[in-house]
Amino acid sequence: MRVTAVFFLYLLCCLALAALTAVPLLETGLLDEPPRRVMGRLAQLYILLGLWPFLRLLRLDNRAALGFGISRRRFLLEVAVGWVLGVAILSALVWALLALGVRLPDLPAAGLTWFVLEKAIAALIGGLLIGLLEELFFRGALYGAIRRHGSLRVAVVWSAALYALLHFLKPHDLPPGVPFDWAGSRAMFAGVFTGALDLAHLDSLLALFLVGVFLALVRERAGHIAWGVGLHAGWVFVIQLTRRLTDADDGATFAFLTGGYDGVIGLLAAAWIGVLAWGFWGLSGWRRGAGTADPGEHRYSASKP
């Protein structure tokens, strides 16, 4: 838990710095964007700028510790295979939502091919960037740091918990009529925590937690993050494409199967990913053979400073 708290504190400091600098930046008039978006983008920028010094401070500044301990060619190949599997996994979920009427197609009457192609390219690029950065941080640095000092269960649970929680710690719009000044910035920073405490997001939070568990188990078995990057990128690709090509039907009988986070993940996604995680861990363990020593113990202990 101590390692997880250090990573959370790092992210919180980046968000606080974003809140401090968003006000003078917007006062220059150079940006015409909503304050919540500016604060969010600044926080992401500070996370990226400070990541390497932060990792060096924790002695995680080597390829193996971050999950890159394989050749570049093999890494790219396994990312590609993972992406295909990720697309297949989430496509099955989306097809189920379409069949149940939870999501409905929303396609243009003309120029369908170019419209879909444009959205697919944007989703592909976004998925790869998100998959790489989030896997590097959560299953590379965070999971590796916890696993180096703790058990498999501790590393899986805490890395998945922080991963799920961070999806809801985002700036939100201020109430109408409230200016974005220093007081407004403080209010927006404090409001970041309201999303994580909203019980309406509990189903999406559960789904994201199980996603984090699945990816952590994949990281443990593989010993690197290539598979996780591919799976994650494939999932994001399908979710972004689904949101751009379909609409949610809140009045559908089975609408409760999706949460309010993105209209795709929810109770059905939690069940689907949970079953896959359980099946993957059992089958991969069986293939290794009963009684085989856990390679993770030696792998992570070998990276101790």
C-alpha positions in Angstrom: 0.0 0.0 0.0 2.9 2.4 0.7 4.2 2.2 -2.9 0.7 2.8 -4.2 0.3 5.8 -2.0 3.6 7.2 -3.4 2.3 6.8 -7.0 -1.0 8.4 -6.0 0.7 11.3 -4.4 2.8 11.9 -7.5 -0.4 12.0 -9.7 -2.1 14.3 -7.1 0.9 16.7 -7.2 0.7 16.9 -11.0 -3.0 17.7 -10.8 -2.4 20.4 -8.1 0.3 21.9 -10.3 -2.1 21.9 -13.2 -4.7 23.7 -11.1 -2.1 26.4 -10.2 -1.0 27.0 -13.7 -4.3 26.7 -15.6 -5.6 30.1 -14.3 -2.7 32.3 -15.6 -2.5 30.3 -18.8 -6.2 30.9 -19.6 -5.9 34.6 -18.5 -3.5 35.1 -21.4 -6.3 34.5 -23.9 -4.1 32.2 -26.0 -6.4 29.2 -25.5 -10.1 29.0 -26.2 -10.8 25.7 -24.4 -13.0 24.8 -21.4 -11.1 25.1 -18.1 -11.6 21.5 -17.2 -10.0 20.4 -20.4 -7.0 22.8 -20.0 -6.5 21.6 -16.4 -6.7 17.9 -17.5 -4.3 18.4 -20.3 -1.8 20.2 -18.1 -2.0 17.4 -15.5 -1.2 14.9 -18.3 1.7 17.0 -19.5 3.2 17.3 -16.0 2.8 13.6 -15.4 4.8 12.9 -18.6 7.5 15.5 -17.9 8.1 14.3 -14.3 7.7 10.6 -15.0 11.3 9.8 -15.7 12.8 11.7 -12.7 10.1 10.1 -10.6 11.0 6.6 -11.8 14.7 7.3 -11.3 13.9 8.3 -7.7 12.2 5.0 -7.1 15.0 3.1 -9.0 12.7 1.9 -11.7 14.7 3.4 -14.5 15.5 0.2 -16.4 13.8 -1.7 -19.1 13.1 -4.9 -17.2 11.6 -3.1 -14.2 9.2 -1.2 -16.6 8.2 -4.3 -18.5 10.3 -3.8 -21.6 12.7 -6.7 -20.9 12.4 -8.3 -24.4 13.7 -7.4 -27.8 12.0 -4.6 -29.8 10.9 -7.0 -32.6 9.3 -9.4 -30.1 7.7 -6.5 -28.2 6.1 -5.0 -31.3 4.9 -8.5 -32.5 3.3 -9.2 -29.2 1.7 -5.8 -29.1 0.1 -6.5 -32.5 -1.2 -9.9 -31.4 -2.5 -8.5 -28.2 -4.3 -5.7 -30.1 -6.1 -8.3 -32.3 -7.1 -10.2 -29.2 -8.2 -7.0 -27.5 -10.4 -6.0 -30.4 -12.0 -9.5 -30.5 -12.7 -9.4 -26.7 -14.4 -6.0 -26.7 -16.1 -6.6 -30.1 -17.9 -9.5 -28.5 -19.1 -7.2 -25.7 -20.3 -4.5 -28.2 -22.1 -7.0 -30.4 -24.0 -8.2 -27.2 -24.9 -4.6 -26.4 -26.2 -4.1 -30.0 -28.2 -7.3 -29.9 -29.8 -6.3 -26.6 -30.6 -2.8 -27.9 -28.5 -1.1 -25.3 -26.6 0.7 -28.1 -28.0 1.7 -31.5 -26.2 2.3 -34.8 -25.8 6.0 -35.6 -24.2 6.2 -39.1 -24.3 9.0 -41.7 -26.5 8.5 -44.8 -23.7 9.5 -47.1 -19.9 9.0 -47.1 -20.1 6.1 -44.8 -16.8 4.5 -45.8 -14.7 7.6 -45.3 -16.6 8.5 -42.1 -15.8 5.1 -40.6 -12.2 5.1 -41.9 -11.6 8.5 -40.3 -13.0 7.5 -37.0 -11.1 4.1 -37.0 -7.8 5.9 -37.7 -8.4 8.3 -34.8 -9.4 5.5 -32.5 -6.4 3.4 -33.5 -3.9 6.2 -32.8 -5.7 7.1 -29.5 -5.8 3.5 -28.4 -2.1 2.9 -29.0 -1.1 6.1 -27.1 -3.4 5.3 -24.2 -2.4 1.7 -24.1 1.3 2.4 -24.1 1.2 5.2 -21.5 -1.2 3.6 -19.1 0.5 0.2 -19.3 3.9 1.8 -18.8 2.6 3.6 -15.7 0.3 1.1 -14.1 1.5 -2.4 -15.2 5.1 -1.4 -15.8 6.2 1.0 -13.1 3.5 0.7 -10.4 3.0 -3.1 -10.7 6.7 -3.7 -10.9 7.4 -1.5 -7.8 4.8 -3.2 -5.7 5.7 -6.7 -6.9 9.3 -6.1 -6.1 8.5 -5.8 -2.4 5.2 -7.7 -2.1 3.2 -10.7 -3.1 1.3 -11.3 -6.4 -2.1 -10.7 -4.7 -1.0 -7.3 -3.2 0.5 -6.1 -6.6 -2.6 -7.1 -8.5 -5.1 -5.6 -6.2 -3.4 -2.3 -5.5 -2.3 -1.6 -9.1 -5.9 -2.4 -10.3 -7.5 -0.3 -7.6 -5.4 2.8 -8.4 -5.9 2.2 -12.1 -9.7 2.1 -11.7 -9.8 5.0 -9.3 -7.8 7.4 -11.5 -10.4 7.1 -14.3 -12.8 9.1 -12.1 -10.4 11.6 -10.7 -11.0 14.2 -13.4 -11.8 17.9 -13.5 -15.4 18.8 -14.1 -17.1 21.9 -15.3 -17.9 24.6 -12.7 -21.5 25.5 -12.1 -23.0 28.1 -14.5 -21.9 31.6 -13.7 -18.9 30.6 -11.6 -15.8 32.2 -13.1 -12.6 30.2 -13.5 -10.3 32.3 -11.2 -8.2 31.2 -8.3 -11.3 30.4 -6.2 -12.8 28.5 -9.2 -9.6 26.6 -9.7 -9.6 25.5 -6.1 -13.2 24.4 -6.4 -12.5 22.5 -9.6 -9.5 20.7 -7.9 -11.7 19.8 -4.9 -14.4 18.6 -7.3 -12.1 16.1 -8.9 -12.8 13.7 -6.0 -16.6 13.7 -6.4 -16.6 11.4 -9.4 -14.9 8.6 -7.5 -17.4 8.9 -4.6 -20.4 8.8 -6.9 -22.2 5.5 -6.3 -23.7 5.8 -9.8 -20.2 5.0 -11.1 -19.8 1.8 -9.0 -20.5 -0.5 -11.9 -18.0 1.2 -14.2 -15.5 1.3 -11.3 -15.9 -2.5 -10.8 -15.4 -3.1 -14.5 -12.2 -1.0 -14.6 -10.9 -2.7 -11.5 -11.3 -6.1 -13.2 -9.7 -4.8 -16.3 -6.7 -3.8 -14.1 -6.7 -7.3 -12.5 -6.7 -9.0 -16.0 -3.9 -6.8 -17.3 -1.9 -7.3 -14.1 -2.2 -11.1 -14.4 -1.1 -10.9 -18.0 1.9 -8.8 -16.9 2.8 -11.4 -14.3 2.6 -14.4 -16.7 4.4 -12.7 -19.6 7.0 -10.8 -17.6 6.6 -7.7 -19.8 3.9 -5.3 -20.8 3.7 -5.9 -24.5 0.6 -8.1 -24.3 -1.0 -5.6 -22.0 -0.3 -2.7 -24.3 -1.9 -4.5 -27.2 -4.9 -5.7 -25.3 -5.4 -2.2 -23.8 -5.0 -0.5 -27.2 -7.5 -2.9 -28.8 -10.1 -2.3 -26.1 -9.7 1.5 -26.3 -10.0 1.2 -30.1 -13.3 -0.6 -29.9 -14.7 1.6 -27.2 -13.9 4.8 -29.1 -15.2 3.5 -32.4 -18.4 2.3 -30.7 -19.0 5.7 -29.1 -18.5 7.4 -32.4 -20.6 5.0 -34.5 -23.5 4.2 -32.1 -25.6 5.9 -29.5 -26.7 4.6 -26.1 -30.5 3.9 -25.5 -31.0 4.8 -21.9 -34.6 3.5 -22.1 -33.6 0.0 -23.2 -34.6 -2.9 -21.0 -31.0 -3.9 -20.4 -29.5 -0.4 -20.2 -28.4 -1.2 -16.7 -25.7 -3.4 -18.1 -23.6 -0.4 -19.1 -22.4 2.4 -16.8 -22.4 6.1 -17.1 -18.6 6.4 -17.6 -18.5 5.8 -21.3 -21.8 4.0 -22.1 -19.9 0.7 -23.0 -18.3 -0.7 -19.8 -20.5 -1.6 -16.8 -21.9 -4.8 -15.3 -21.8 -6.8 -18.5 -18.2 -5.8 -19.1 -17.2 -6.6 -15.5 -18.7 -10.1 -15.9 -17.0 -10.7 -19.2 -13.6 -9.4 -18.2 -13.8 -11.2 -14.9 -14.5 -14.5 -16.6 -11.7 -14.0 -19.0 -9.2 -13.1 -16.2 -10.2 -16.2 -14.3 -9.9 -18.4 -17.3 -6.6 -16.9 -18.4 -5.0 -17.4 -15.0 -6.2 -20.9 -14.7 -5.3 -22.0 -18.2 -1.9 -20.3 -18.2 -1.1 -21.8 -14.8 -2.1 -25.3 -16.1 0.2 -24.9 -19.1 3.1 -24.1 -16.9 2.4 -27.3 -15.0 1.4 -28.0 -11.4 4.0 -27.4 -8.8 6.2 -25.1 -10.9 7.7 -22.3 -8.9 6.3 -18.9 -9.4 8.7 -17.1 -11.8 7.5 -13.8 -10.7 9.2 -14.1 -7.3 12.6 -14.4 -8.9 11.9 -12.0 -11.7 11.0 -9.1 -9.5 13.4 -9.8 -6.7 16.2 -9.8 -9.2 15.4 -6.2 -10.0 15.9 -5.0 -6.5 18.5 -2.2 -6.2 
